[in-house]
Protein backbone atom coordinates (compact mmCIF):
# COMPACT_ATOMS: atom_id res chain seq x y z
CA UNK A 1 0.00 0.00 0.00
CA UNK A 2 1.38 3.38 -0.95
CA UNK A 3 -0.01 6.84 -0.22
CA UNK A 4 1.00 9.63 -2.60
CA UNK A 5 2.14 12.95 -1.14
CA UNK A 6 -1.07 14.54 -2.47
CA UNK A 7 -3.19 11.97 -0.68
CA UNK A 8 -1.47 12.68 2.64
CA UNK A 9 -2.08 16.40 2.14
CA UNK A 10 -5.75 15.70 1.37
CA UNK A 11 -6.06 13.62 4.56
CA UNK A 12 -4.53 16.45 6.61
CA UNK A 13 -6.83 19.00 4.92
CA UNK A 14 -9.87 16.83 5.71
CA UNK A 15 -8.81 16.61 9.36
CA UNK A 16 -8.36 20.39 9.55
CA UNK A 17 -11.73 21.00 7.90
CA UNK A 18 -13.40 18.72 10.44
CA UNK A 19 -11.38 20.32 13.26
CA UNK A 20 -10.11 16.97 14.48
CA UNK A 21 -6.62 16.08 15.64
CA UNK A 22 -4.39 13.04 15.31
CA UNK A 23 -7.19 10.65 16.16
CA UNK A 24 -9.14 12.21 13.32
CA UNK A 25 -6.30 11.49 10.93
CA UNK A 26 -6.45 7.88 12.00
CA UNK A 27 -10.23 7.81 11.55
CA UNK A 28 -9.97 9.19 8.00
CA UNK A 29 -7.31 6.63 7.03
CA UNK A 30 -9.27 3.76 8.58
CA UNK A 31 -12.35 4.85 6.64
CA UNK A 32 -10.35 4.81 3.40
CA UNK A 33 -8.89 1.40 4.12
CA UNK A 34 -11.96 -0.43 5.42
CA UNK A 35 -12.90 -2.11 2.13
CA UNK A 36 -9.25 -2.61 1.18
CA UNK A 37 -8.51 -4.50 4.41
CA UNK A 38 -11.03 -7.14 3.42
CA UNK A 39 -10.57 -7.24 -0.36
CA UNK A 40 -6.82 -6.93 -1.00
CA UNK A 41 -5.49 -9.91 1.00
CA UNK A 42 -7.56 -12.34 -1.08
CA UNK A 43 -6.23 -10.97 -4.37
CA UNK A 44 -2.79 -12.55 -4.70
CA UNK A 45 -1.88 -10.97 -8.06
CA UNK A 46 -2.03 -7.38 -6.82
CA UNK A 47 1.49 -6.06 -6.37
CA UNK A 48 0.71 -2.57 -5.05
CA UNK A 49 -2.25 -0.41 -4.14
CA UNK A 50 -1.85 3.37 -4.54
CA UNK A 51 -3.99 5.86 -2.64
CA UNK A 52 -4.23 9.22 -4.43
CA UNK A 53 -5.81 12.58 -3.62
CA UNK A 54 -8.85 11.61 -5.70
CA UNK A 55 -9.34 8.49 -3.59
CA UNK A 56 -9.31 10.58 -0.41
CA UNK A 57 -11.51 13.40 -1.68
CA UNK A 58 -14.13 11.57 -3.70
CA UNK A 59 -13.89 7.99 -2.43
CA UNK A 60 -12.77 6.73 -5.84
CA UNK A 61 -11.28 3.27 -6.05
CA UNK A 62 -7.51 3.20 -5.48
CA UNK A 63 -5.08 2.35 -8.24
CA UNK A 64 -4.00 -1.29 -8.08
CA UNK A 65 -0.95 -2.62 -9.86
CA UNK A 66 -1.28 -6.23 -10.90
CA UNK A 67 1.61 -8.60 -11.59
CA UNK A 68 2.22 -9.57 -15.18
CA UNK A 69 1.43 -13.16 -16.08
CA UNK A 70 4.40 -15.36 -16.81
C-alpha positions in Angstrom: 0.0 0.0 0.0 1.4 3.4 -1.0 0.0 6.8 -0.2 1.0 9.6 -2.6 2.1 12.9 -1.1 -1.1 14.5 -2.5 -3.2 12.0 -0.7 -1.5 12.7 2.6 -2.1 16.4 2.1 -5.8 15.7 1.4 -6.1 13.6 4.6 -4.5 16.5 6.6 -6.8 19.0 4.9 -9.9 16.8 5.7 -8.8 16.6 9.4 -8.4 20.4 9.5 -11.7 21.0 7.9 -13.4 18.7 10.4 -11.4 20.3 13.3 -10.1 17.0 14.5 -6.6 16.1 15.6 -4.4 13.0 15.3 -7.2 10.6 16.2 -9.1 12.2 13.3 -6.3 11.5 10.9 -6.4 7.9 12.0 -10.2 7.8 11.5 -10.0 9.2 8.0 -7.3 6.6 7.0 -9.3 3.8 8.6 -12.4 4.8 6.6 -10.3 4.8 3.4 -8.9 1.4 4.1 -12.0 -0.4 5.4 -12.9 -2.1 2.1 -9.3 -2.6 1.2 -8.5 -4.5 4.4 -11.0 -7.1 3.4 -10.6 -7.2 -0.4 -6.8 -6.9 -1.0 -5.5 -9.9 1.0 -7.6 -12.3 -1.1 -6.2 -11.0 -4.4 -2.8 -12.5 -4.7 -1.9 -11.0 -8.1 -2.0 -7.4 -6.8 1.5 -6.1 -6.4 0.7 -2.6 -5.1 -2.3 -0.4 -4.1 -1.8 3.4 -4.5 -4.0 5.9 -2.6 -4.2 9.2 -4.4 -5.8 12.6 -3.6 -8.8 11.6 -5.7 -9.3 8.5 -3.6 -9.3 10.6 -0.4 -11.5 13.4 -1.7 -14.1 11.6 -3.7 -13.9 8.0 -2.4 -12.8 6.7 -5.8 -11.3 3.3 -6.1 -7.5 3.2 -5.5 -5.1 2.4 -8.2 -4.0 -1.3 -8.1 -1.0 -2.6 -9.9 -1.3 -6.2 -10.9 1.6 -8.6 -11.6 2.2 -9.6 -15.2 1.4 -13.2 -16.1 4.4 -15.4 -16.8 
